[in-house]
Amino acid sequence: MTRLLLLGGTAEGRALAASLHPHVDIISSLAGRVPDPALPVGPVRIGGFGGVDGLRRWLVAEHIDAVVDATHPFAATITAHAAQVCGELNKPYLMLARPPWDPGDAIVVASDTQAAEAVEQQRFQRIFLTTGRSGVKAFAGSAAWFLIRVVTAPDDTVLPRRHQVVLSRGPYGYDDELALLREHDIDAVVTKNSGGDMTRAKLDAAAALGIPVVMVARPPLPAGVATVGTVAEAAAWVARLN
């Protein structure tokens, strides 16, 4: 039986774990950045590997045959490390990447810093910020007001002077997002191109209200990585390993 490492932390990772367990010898790995993560079925490890060398040692020690990377589209570091190590060890590696959103008329930028610059250039005053806890720091010096929605509260030292923090985990519905934007008189939405349906409703609500969107583009994947966009495709790939 194939022994599989599933790099998870996403809804797709949990769905894939549910479809494979117990028929596949699978270990799901979560980064441990969220205090109360949604756990997949089956065995789970939580925490980092200690860089490329640590991941290499772990894969060898645990006799891992293949890796499926179902991490968040912006978890670029672990993806780069996993692709490198699997290439070195000649282990099959697959990226399960949910399709990105069509940015449409959004202002597309390459980083959180560029998103903050766009906010200043466009003179937005009331921003719905959904770039995640790590993306808040770039906006610390802004004079605008921010409605910051995150799963885990950011450090107080990185928050902009004028803000309100909402601790919440999706999925989110269209009507609720529409009401939220109206209630807070939002004039811009800043987000990452995470893709998927869990948080897409804010984009549809913004479009309905004519609210501009600043969207951080995804980091590029490592060259030559095999990629699928659905859980079913990933499960079929795993089945072909046996």
N, C-alpha and C positions, 0 to 999 in steps of 0.2 A: 504494500500500500504506500502511495506517495505521502511523504511527510511534508506538509505545506506551511510556510509562514505567510500569514495574511496581515499585511500592514493596514490597519483599519482606522477607526475614529470617525467614520462617515456612515450615513444611512445605507449606502451601497455596500460598505464593508460588513455591516451587520446583516444585511439581506443575503450576502454571499455566504457568510458563516452559517446562517440558518439553512441555506440550501445544500451545503456540503456536509455539515455535521449530522450524524456521526459516521457517515460513509467514507469520509476522508480524514486522515490523521492531521488535524489542523490546529495551529496555535495562532490566535489573533493577538496582535501587539498594538497597544495604545500608547501614545506619547506621554500621557500623564499630566497634561497641562490643564485639564479641567478637573476640579475637585470631585465632582460627582458625575462621571461619564455614563452615558448609556452603554451598557455592556452587551456584547454579542453572546450568542450561545457558544458553549464549548470552552476549552481551555483559553485563558487570557493571561498575557503578561503586560505589565504597565511600567513605562519608563523608557529612557533612551538606551542606546546600545554602546555609547562611548565612541562615536565617530566611525569612520571607515574600518579601522583596525578592530574596534570592539564588535562591530556587526560581523566582520569576517570570522572572528573567533567564535561568536555565538552560533552562526550558521553551521560551522564545522562541528562544534561541540554538541549541538542538538541534532545533528545528522539531517539537516533540512535538505530536501530534494529540489524544491522550487519555491518561488516567492511570487505572490500576487500583491501588488501595491494598490490599495484602495484608499489611500490617504487623501486629504483635502487637496484640491488643485493647486493651492498655494504653499503646500508643504514641500518646497523645492529641495531643501537640504536632504531629508531622508530619502526622497526619490533619487536624487543624484548619487547618494551613497549606496543605495540598494542596487541601482543599475550598474554601478562600477564594480561592486563586490560580486554580483552574480555573473558579470562578464568575466572577471578574473577566475572565478571558481567553476565557470562553465555550467552554471545552474540556470534552468529556465526562469525567465522573469517576465511578468505581464503587468502592464499598467491598466487599471480599471479607472478610466477618467470620464466622468459624466460630461455630456456635451456642453460646451459653453453657451451662454446666452447670446443671441444676436444683439449687438450693442445698439443697433438702430441709429437714432440721432444723439446718442450719448456722447459726452466728451470723454474720449478714451485716452488714458494716461498709462505710463509704464510703472508707476510706483506710488506709494502713499505720499511721498514727498511731493511728487508732481500733482497729485490730487489736491493737496493743501495749497499748492501754488495756483491751481485752477480756481479754487474757492476764492482766493484773494483777487485774482485777475478779473473774475466775473462779478466780484463784489456781492456774493451771496451772503445773506444775513442770518438765516435760520435753516440749519442743515440737519438732515437726518443722516447720521453717520453709522454705517453698518459694515465697517471694514474689519471688525474683530478687535480684540483687546490689543494685539500687537500693532494695529494700525492707528491707534489713537494718538500716539506720541507726536506724529508729524503735524498735528493740528494744535499743539499745546500753545503756540504763540499767537493763534488767531484771535481777533476781536469779535468774531461772529458768535452766535449762540448755537449750541449743538445738542440735539437729542441723540444720545449715544446708546445704541442697543447692542448688548454683549451677553454672552453666556456667563462669563466670569468677570467680576469687576476689575477695571484697570487700576494700576497704582495711582494714588492721588497726585503724585508728582508729575505725571504726564498728561493730566487733564487740562483742556482749555479753561480759561478763567470763567466763562459763562457756559453752563452745561446742565443737562439732566441725564442721569444714567438710568437705563431700564435693563434689568437683568431678566433675560428671557431666552428660551430655546424654541425654535420652530418645530413644526411647520406653521406658517402664517396664512390666513385667508384674505382674499381680496377686500371684502367689506371691512374687515378690521384694519387693514392697512390704509384703506381710503379714509376711514374715520380718524386714524392716528395722524395722517398728514394734514387733514383739515383742522383737527383739534389744536395742533401745535403750529399752525400757520407756516408750514415748511415751504421754503422756496428753492431747495435743492436737495437731492439725494446723492450721497457718496457711498459707493459700494465696490466690492470686488466682483469680478466675473466668475463667480463660484459655479454657476450653472445649476441645473436641477429645478425641481418643483417646490421644494420646501420653503424657499425664500423668494421665489420669483414674483409673488403677488405685489410686493412693493414697487416693482418696475411697472406692472400693469396699472396700479393705482396712480403712480406718478404720471404715466402717459395720459390717463384719463383726466387728470387735473392740469395737464400742461406744465408739469414741474420738471426742470432740467435734471439730468442724471450725469454725474461724474463717475466713470467706471474704470477701475484699475484692471488692466489686461493681465492674463495669466502669464506666469513665467514659462519659458519654453521647456519642453521635455528634453531629456538627454537624447542625443542622436541615436537612431537605430532601435529605439525601444518599441516593442510590440505593444499595441494599445487597442483596447475595446471600450465601447461606450455603455454597455449594459451588463447587468448581473448575469443574465442568461448566457451571454457570450463568454463571460469569464468562467462560469461553471462548465460550459462546454470545453473550454481550453484546458481546465483542470482534468476533466474526464478523459481527454486525449493523452494525458501523461501516463495513465495506468496501462 
